[in-house]
């Protein structure tokens, strides 16, 4: 009997680069170990986060791109650790 095995997810461990001014949602997700949706919920109402928004039109859906500055990331990370 052959049992199908699903591949295990391997998360990339990224280092905090001091020269990089902003992070993407995927990078913060890898650094904190949270899902994309949790990172979006944590950061979307934070002061200082840049959200580039293309509104929804009749035939195209809404798109958002979040960039999280290093200072905001460190502030929220410190708040989560306490």
N, C-alpha and C positions, 0 to 999 in steps of 0.2 A: 504494500500500500504506500503510495507516494503522497506526502503531505506538502502542499505548497507553502513556502515560507516567504513572508514579505520582507523586503530589505529594511534594515534598521536605519533610522534617521541618524545622520552624523552631523552634529552642529559644529560649525566653524568657530573656533575661538579666535576672535580678533583682538588685537592689542589697541590700547588707546594711543593714538598718534598725536603728540603734542603740537605738531605743525598744522593739523587739520582743524579748521575753524568750525565746521558743521558736520553733523552725522545724519545719515538717512535712517528711516525706520528699521530697515533690515540690519544695519550695523548696531543700532541700539538694542534691537531684539537679541542679537548674538552676544552682545556684551553683558546684558542683564539676565539672559536666559529665559525671557518671557516670549510669548507669541506676538506676532505683528499686531493683532487686535488689542492686546493688553497694552502694548506700547502706545498705540494710537490713543486709547482711552486715557492713559496717564498723561500724555503730552499735549493733546489737542487744545486744552484750555489753559495751558501754562503761558505765562507772560514771556515773550521773547521768541517763541517758536514761529517760524515762517511757514505759512501754508499758501502754496500757489494753487489757485482754484480755477478750473475751467467749468463754467456752469453747464447744466444739462440743457440741451436743445431738443427739438422734436425727435430727431433720429440718432442722437449721440448721448451717451450717458455722461454723468459728471465724473471728472478726474481731479484728484488732489495729489499734490506732492508736498510732503512735510520735510523740512530741514530743521534739525534740532541743534542749536548752537552748543558749543562745549560747556559754557558756563551754566546753561539751563540743564544740560545732562548731569553735570556734577551736582547741581543744587537738588534735583529730584532724586538722584542716587543717594545723596546724604540723608534726605528726608526718608527714603525707604529703609535705610540701614538703621535708623533710630527706632 
